[in-house]
Structure formats: structure tokens, C-alpha cells
Amino acid sequence: MEAVILIGIQGSGKSTFYRSTFFDTHVRISLDLLKTRHRERLFLQACLDTRQPFAVDNTNVRAADRALYIGAAKRAGFRVKGYFLVSSLQDALRRNRQRTGRAMIPLAGVVSAHKRLEPPTWTEGFDELYTVTQDDAGRFEVAPMTHESAARDEDMTAPPGGPER
């Protein structure tokens, strides 16, 4: 049994990555689709109870956001994989502008998520952790995140004085 946690700001490519990588094998748990946390909890619990692989397709920008899913999955005996979709704010905003209707996120929402973004770390309980980037043609490149690279990336992305709260 596998739980996948997608991590990244709006416009980083999480839903596109889900469709290209997990659509045929994992139930998609997404607030965009389910609309309420209550429905999300019901879907999560159904996946855990039936031992159904699932992917959480939310921004999950803070470790506290991810902890709910990681803890529940681990308690149910699932392996937890994290996929950190790395994107510059400019690229995410460019992709967001290509969206239409309700799919387009207000600028302030994307900027706010970017400011709150806490890159994932091994200490959160992931069994596997990956970075995902997109090239100019929209192709995804997935690379394993080692314990060493995660520590180095954390040092480079942490603002002076620690994480912003």
C-alpha cells in the first residue's frame, strides 16, 4: 500500500504530474475536487480502510499540513512517498495565468503559498522523497532526494533566523 503526498505551490504542476504518473493506480484526494475537509477525511479514511493506494493532490506547503496524511498512512501500514514539485514563483504564476475560470488562483494566494512553503524533510516520516521539476516542454524530471541533498536544500531555502511563521 502506498500513500503519495504531492507538495508544491499552485501552478507547480501537481495535478498534471498526478494525471501523468498516478491516475491509473492511485485514488486522488484533492480539496479542489472534494471541496470540504470533511469529505477529504472520508476519502482518506476509505482509502486507508480498503488499503487503496492514494495520492494527496493539495499544496501541502507546510510540514504540519503533511503530518496529518503521513501519520494516518503510517498507522495504517502504508509506505509514504513525497514528491516535491519545485517551481519558481515566476513559473508558477505563468502557468496559473494559463488557467481559466475557477481554476485560476488569485495572485495573492499563490504568493502566500510560496511564502509559507516549507520544503519536505526526511524527519517528517517519508519512506521515499523526490524532487520533481518541469522542463520548458512540460516534461517532468523526477530525482530521488537523498538525506544529504535535503539537508543542503533546507539550508539554502531557510530564511535567516529560521522558517517564516
N, C-alpha and C positions, 0 to 999 in steps of 0.2 A: 504494500500500500504506500502510496506516495502523495505527499502534500507539496504543492508548489506555491511559493509566495512571490508574486511579482512586485518589484519595488521601483518606483520612479515617478517623477513629476508628470503632470498631464502633458500629453504631446511627446512623451519619450518613446512611445511605440509599444506599450504594454499589451494593449488589446490586439494589435496587429501581430505581435510576437506570439500571443496566446493562440490566435487563429492559425498561424503557420506551424506551430510546434506542438500544441496540446489539444487542439479542437477535437480530434478523433479519439482521445484517450482519457481526458480529464473533464469532469464537470466544472463549469465556470461559475465561480462565486464572485459577483460583482454588484456593488451598490448601484451602479449605473442601470443595471437591469432589474434588481430586486427592490430598489427604492427605499427600503427601511432596514434598520439594523435588526429588527425582529425577524423579518423574512430571511435576512442573511444568516442569522443564528440558526434558524430552522434548516436552511440548506446545508450549512456546515455540519450540524448535528446529524442530518440524514446521511451525509457522506461518511461521517465517522462511524455511525451505526451500521451502515451497509458495506463498509470497508471499500468505498468507491474512491478512486483517485480524484483529486480536485485541484484546481488552481484558483488562487485568490487574486483577482484582477482589479485591485484598488491601488491607490497611490502608495499606501503603506510607507509613508515617508519617515515616520518616527519608529524607533525601536519599540516603544510602548504599543503602537498600532499593531506591529507584527507579533508581539508577545502573545496576544490572545489566540491567534491561529497556531503559532508554534507550540504553545503549551497544550492546547487541546489535541493537536495532531500527535504530539509525542506521547501524551497519556493514552491515546488510542492505539499506539504501536505503529504509527506512520513514520516513514522517513521523510524528512523535511528538506526540500531544496529551495534555495533562494536565488532569484535571478534579478540582479541589479541593472536596470536599463539606464545606462549612463548617457546623459544628453546635456549639452549646454543649454542655458536658458534661451539663447537666441534660436537654436534649432527647435526647441520645444515650442516656442512662440510661433515660429514659422509654420510648423506642422499644425498647430492649433488654428492658425488663420485659414488653413485649407479646409477645415471642418465647416459644416453648415448646421443651421438650426440650433437645437438644444445641445448638440454635441460640442459646439464651440464653448470653451470655458472663458469666463471674463479674465482679462489680463491680470487683474489683481489676484485672482485665485491661483493662477499659475505661478506668479511671482511669490506669493505667500508660501505655496508648497515648496518652491525652490529654497526659500529662506529657512524653512523648517526641516529640510532634508537631512537625515542622519544616515550616512552610508551604513549598510549592514555589516555586522561583525560576527565572527565565529562564536563569540561569547553569548550570543542570543540563542544558541541551540541548533543552528543549522547543521545538517549532516553533510550537505554539499552546498557550495556557494559559487556563483558565477557572475561575471560581468557580461553585459550584452551591449554591443554598440551597433550602430547602423552606418553603412557607407552612403555615399551620395545617391546610389541607385536604390536605396532602401533595403539592401540585403543585410541580414543580421549576422554578426560575428559573436560567437559565444566563447568565452575563455574562462577556465577554472580560476577561482580566486584562491590563492594559497594563503596560509596563515601569515606569511611574510609580506605578501603584496597587500593584504588587507590592513596590516599594521602600518605599512608605509602610506597607503592611500588615506587612512584615518588621520595620520599626522599632517598630510598635505591639505586635507579638507577641513580640519578643525579650525574654527576661528580662534584668534588669540584669546586666552582666558577661558577656553572651553566652549562647549556647544551653546548655541543661542537658545534661549527658552522663551 
